[in-house]
Amino acid sequence: MEFPYIAASVGAALIILQMLLMMSVGTHRGKAGIGVGFGEDRNLERKIRRHGNLTENAAIFVVVLSFAEMFSGGGTIIAALGGLFVFARISHAIGFSSLAGSHSKDEGSRIFVFFRAVGALTTGLSGIALGAYLAFLLLAAQFPSF
């Protein structure tokens, strides 16, 4: 079993994005003087959710991607799923870069709503595809005629 280089690369990209989003929250908290929660500050709420949503999705994806890569030996499918997930998370973060994207009712460019929707949909689809691929690999190993 080889080291999961593709999953490690995906993890590297996601941790950088995670830390940038975390610093955005921290900087906003410092400027607004809000230590816990978001008060009535919708921009802080948006930044917290942008950071939190990545937190909720990235770790399990990278772990399962690592399992699939180690089990399959890597390849195009693993690289495509990993790349798609990174694209999805960047798209979602862009969508949440504006109140128009996070609170759809506010005025502003609808492009942020589009990026949020693409990011959310692609996150879900890449996760489902990865889970299905790993399940297929496991079944194929247990039942070679499968």
C-alpha positions in Angstrom: 0.0 0.0 0.0 1.5 3.3 -1.0 1.3 6.7 0.6 -1.9 8.6 -0.6 -0.2 11.5 -2.4 -3.3 12.7 -4.2 -5.3 12.8 -0.9 -2.3 14.5 0.8 -2.3 17.2 -2.0 -6.0 17.7 -1.6 -5.5 18.0 2.2 -2.7 20.6 1.6 -5.0 22.8 -0.5 -7.9 22.5 1.9 -5.8 23.3 5.0 -4.5 26.5 3.3 -8.1 27.5 2.4 -9.3 26.6 6.0 -6.6 28.7 7.6 -7.3 31.7 5.3 -11.0 31.5 6.2 -10.2 31.2 9.9 -8.0 34.3 9.7 -10.8 36.2 8.0 -13.1 35.4 10.9 -10.4 36.3 13.5 -9.6 39.6 11.8 -13.3 40.5 11.6 -13.8 39.6 15.2 -10.9 41.8 16.3 -12.1 44.8 14.3 -15.7 44.4 15.5 -14.8 43.6 19.1 -16.9 40.4 19.1 -15.2 37.6 20.9 -17.9 34.9 20.8 -20.9 34.5 18.5 -21.6 37.1 15.8 -23.9 39.6 17.6 -25.9 41.4 14.9 -23.0 41.4 12.5 -24.2 39.6 9.4 -20.8 39.8 7.7 -19.3 38.1 10.7 -22.0 35.4 10.6 -21.3 34.9 6.9 -17.6 34.5 7.5 -18.2 32.1 10.4 -20.5 29.9 8.3 -18.0 30.0 5.3 -15.3 28.7 7.6 -17.6 26.3 9.4 -19.0 24.7 6.3 -15.6 23.9 5.0 -14.8 22.4 8.4 -17.9 20.2 8.3 -17.0 18.7 4.9 -13.3 18.7 4.3 -12.0 16.3 7.0 -14.2 13.4 6.2 -13.7 13.8 2.5 -9.9 13.8 2.8 -10.0 10.7 5.1 -12.3 8.8 2.7 -10.2 9.9 -0.3 -7.1 8.6 1.5 -8.8 5.2 2.0 -9.9 5.0 -1.6 -6.5 6.1 -2.9 -4.7 3.5 -0.7 -7.1 0.8 -1.7 -7.1 1.5 -5.4 -3.5 2.7 -5.8 -4.7 6.2 -6.9 -5.3 7.1 -10.5 -7.5 9.4 -12.6 -10.7 8.8 -10.6 -9.1 9.7 -7.3 -7.4 12.8 -8.8 -10.7 13.9 -10.5 -12.7 13.5 -7.3 -10.1 15.3 -5.2 -9.8 18.1 -7.7 -13.6 18.4 -8.0 -13.9 18.7 -4.2 -11.3 21.4 -4.0 -13.0 23.3 -6.9 -16.3 22.9 -5.0 -15.0 24.3 -1.7 -13.3 27.2 -3.4 -16.6 28.0 -5.3 -18.5 27.8 -2.1 -16.1 30.2 -0.4 -16.4 32.6 -3.2 -20.2 32.4 -3.0 -19.9 33.3 0.7 -17.6 36.2 0.0 -20.6 38.5 -0.2 -23.9 38.9 1.7 -25.6 38.4 -1.7 -24.2 34.9 -1.7 -24.9 34.0 1.9 -28.2 35.8 2.5 -29.6 35.6 -1.0 -32.2 38.3 -0.3 -29.7 41.1 0.0 -28.7 43.3 -2.9 -25.6 42.5 -4.8 -24.3 40.4 -7.6 -26.2 37.2 -8.2 -22.9 35.6 -9.2 -22.2 34.9 -5.6 -25.5 33.0 -5.3 -24.4 31.0 -8.4 -20.9 30.2 -6.9 -22.5 29.1 -3.6 -25.0 26.8 -5.4 -22.3 25.3 -7.6 -20.0 24.8 -4.6 -22.7 23.2 -2.5 -24.0 20.9 -5.3 -20.5 19.9 -6.4 -19.4 19.2 -2.8 -22.4 16.9 -2.3 -22.0 15.1 -5.6 -18.2 14.6 -5.2 -18.8 13.2 -1.7 -21.5 10.8 -2.9 -19.3 9.7 -5.9 -16.4 9.1 -3.6 -18.4 7.1 -1.2 -19.9 5.0 -4.0 -16.5 4.5 -5.5 -15.0 3.3 -2.2 -18.0 1.0 -1.6 -17.5 -0.5 -5.2 -13.8 -1.1 -4.5 -14.6 -2.8 -1.2 -17.3 -5.0 -2.8 -15.1 -5.9 -5.7 -12.3 -7.0 -3.4 -14.7 -9.1 -1.3 -16.5 -10.6 -4.3 -14.0 -10.7 -7.3 -16.7 -11.8 -9.7 -18.8 -8.7 -8.8 
